């Protein structure tokens, strides 16, 4: 999802997991509503770094909103205690404490009208996929990623006055690059499959002050998007350095400056990088990012 060229693998994987026996009298799955928001945020706050995407959707849009492009579900014990929360929709992601919760969320996803991306911690996604995939499932694209976190920003050197938050005037430049990155990673061009929705989402992120750019002479030199932000964590995505400007230290200086700015208002900054993208990994390590885990992203055709 970040920076330079990405690579993914089409085809199938064999994941081995013991399917749980679910006692439906002991657990229940529930469609969550806005009245559950405080409880859901408290649940997600128990692991804030790994739940930043889910918490960001809730904080930005609430539990019931077309902007989520899906529905939120909760998995409860017989005592009513939350043991899992999932957003099931075009982007499907989850925080599940048990295999039973994963299986229940996978069943919901099988019945959802559209699931395009499944993303989460590697072990959980592999189990989810075993519950979700059927014989009729076309071969997806699997992308294994490393989860990095920044808590102490590297010294960026001289500040870059050119680095700023984007404005509406920058939308077309941002759209073109973001679409190109999405196509390189997933094989899907969002400007072709959902041009209005993609433009609307990018424009909203710019309005929220969550897109950082460095533009010179109508050329986008650098870009980074804050996809999700909570009191504890900012999640970055879509990090881009112009092909003609690589190897000049721009990526390090920009990432370090953004990291320093964001850490003044949150506790950590995190991002995902393809496990085969060694150049990007070296950049993030140089900028003081630490490896915190392994994730999988599955793109469905």
N, C-alpha and C positions, 0 to 999 in steps of 0.2 A: 503494500500500500504506500510505500514511501520511496521517493528519491532514486533517480537513475533507472536503469532498466530492470524490470521484474521478470521472473521466470516461474512458470507453474507447470504442473504435470496433468495432462488429460488422462482419463482412464479410471480404472477401479482400484481400490485398495481392499485388502482383507483385514478386517478388524475383528479380534476375538474378544468377546465380552459375555459374561454370564447374564442371560436375560433374567430380570427379577420376577418373582411371583408377587403380584400386586393384590393386596387385600383391599378391595374398594370400600369395605365397611370401616376400614381404619384410616384411609386417606381419601381426600377429595380434590379434584381439580376445579378451579373456579375462574371464571372470567372476571378480571379485576376492573374496578370502576374508580372514578376520581375520589370516592370516599375512602379508598384504601391507600391513598397516596402517602400519608405519613408513615403508616406501617411498612409499606414497601421500601421507602427511603431509609428507614431505620434498619431494615433487613439488609439492604444493599450496603449500608455504611459499615457493616461488620467486616467487609473485605473491599474497601473503597477503591483500591488500585485496579483490581480485576473486574469490578462492576461499574467502572466509570461510564461505559457506553450506555448501559441500561439506565443508570441514574441520570445521565445527561438527557436522555429522551424524556424521562419523567419530569425533570426540572424544567426543561424547555417547553414541553407540550402537554404535560399531564398524562394520565393513564388512558384517557379516551380522546383521541384526536386523529384526524386523517393524516396529520403530519408525521405520525409514527409509521404509517404505511403498514399497519398490522395491529394486532390486539395483544394486550398483556394478560397473562394467565398466572395464577398462583397455585401451588401444590401445598396442601395443608394436611397436617396430622389430624388424628381424631379429636385432639384437644383444640384444634383450630389454629395451631401454630404454623406460620409459614416455614416451609422447608425448601421452597424453590420459587423463583420468579422467572418468567420467560416473555420475551417479545417475539411473537410468531407472525411473520409476514414476509415482505420482500427481503428485509434483513432480519434473520432469525438469530437471536442470541439469548443466553440464559445464565442464571446462577442457580445451580442445582446441588443440593447437599447429599442426595441419594440417587442410586441408579433408578429407583422407582420414579422419581421426579423426572429424570431424563427420558424414560420410556413414555411417561404421560405426555410430556411436551412434544416428543417425536410424533405421537399419535395425533396431537393437535395440528402439527405441521403437515402431516400427511393429508389432513382434511382441509387445510387452508387453500384459498383460491390461487395464491401465488407465493412461492418461496424461491427467491433468486440466490440468496447468499446465506450460508450458515457459518457462524464464526464463534470461536471460544477457545478455552484452554484445550490443549491437544488431546489429553486423555478423555475429557468429557465429550468433545466433538466426535472422537472415534466411536465411543459408545452410542452417542446420539445417532450417528450415521447408521449403525447396525440396526437400531430400532426403526429408523426412518426409511431406509432404502428398501425397495421392493424389486421384484423381477422386472417390473415395467419401467424402472428408473433408467433414463438415458445416462451414458457415461458423463460424470461431472468433471470439473477441473479442480484438482486439489492443490493447495498452496500452503506449505509449511513455513511458519514465521517465528521469529524471535521477538519476545516481549521485553523492551528496554524501559528503564525508569531513570529519571534524573531527579536528584534531590539537592545537589550542590552544583551550581552552574560553573562551567569553566570560564576563565577570564577571556573575553572576546577580543581584547586589544582595543584599538580605537573604535569608537562607536560609528555605526553606519547610518548617517542621516537619511540615506536613500531608502532604508528599510522602514516600512510604515504599514499601517492597516489600509486595506484596499477601500476604494470608494465605488459607487455605482458606475463611474466612468471606466473602471477597470474590468467590468464584468465580462466583456467579450474576450479579452486576453486570458482571463482566468478560466473561462468556460472551455476554450480551445485546448489549453494545456491539461486541465483536469480530465476532459474527455479522452485525450490521447493517453494519459496515464491509466485510466480505467480500461481502455481497450487493450493496452499492452499487458495488463494483468489478467483480465478476465476473458478477452476475446469479444467483448460486447462494447459497442459504442453507444453511450447513453444519449448522445445527440441524435442518434438514429431511432432508438427504441422508445425513448421518452423525452423528446426535446423540451417540451413545455415544463414538465415536472423537474427535469434536471436543471434547467435555467432558473426556475423558481427556487429550488433548494440552494443553489449557489448564490443567488441574489439575497436570499434571507441570511445566509451565513455572513455575507459582506455587510448587510445592514446591522448584524449583531456585533460587528467589529472583530470577527473571528478569522479573517483571512489576512495574512501578512504577505506583502509583495515588495519586490525591488524591481522597478521598471525604469529603463533608460531608452529614450528615442523609440518609444512604442514597442520595445522588446522586453519580454518578461525574463529577468535574470534569475529571480528566485521567487518561490511561493511556498507557503505552508498554511494549512487549515487547522483551526481548533475545532474538532468535530464535536467534542463533548467537554463540558467544564462543570466541576462541582467545587465545593469548598475545600476538598482534599486533593483533587487531581485534575489536570488538564490532559486531554488525549489529542495528540497531533496526528495528522494524516495528510496525504497529498503533498509531501515534501518534494520539491522539484528544484533542480539547478539546470539552467539552460545548457544544452550540450556543448555549445561553443565556449562556455565560460567555466567549464569544469577543470579541476586541477590548479585553480588559482586561490584556493582557500576561502572562496565565497560561502560555501556551504557551512563550514565550521564557524565562521564569523557570524553568519545569520542565525544559525541554530543556537549558538552561545548567547547572542543578544536576546533572542526570543525567550530562551530558557531563563535568563536572568530576570527579564520582565515578568514572566508568568510566575516565577517562584516568589515574587514579591506579594502575590495575592493567593497563592495556593501552596500546598505542601510538596507536590511532586508533579513532574511532567512525564508522560509515557507515550510510547509509540510502538508500532509493529514494523518489522523489516523482514523481507524474504530471506530465508536461511541461506540461499545461494548468492545473495547480493553482498559479497564480501567487502566491496568498496564502501557501501553505505554503512556496514557494520563498523568498519574502521573509523569512519567519520563520527558515528555516535559514541563510540568508546572514547575517542579523542575529546569529545565534548562532555565527558564525564557521565554518560549514560551507562547504567549497569544492567546486565542481563538478569531478568527476574522470572523468566518462564518460557514455555514453548506453546504456541498457538497453532491452530489449523483454520484455514478459511476454505470453504467449499463453494464453488460457483456452479450453479445448476443451469443447464441449457434451457 
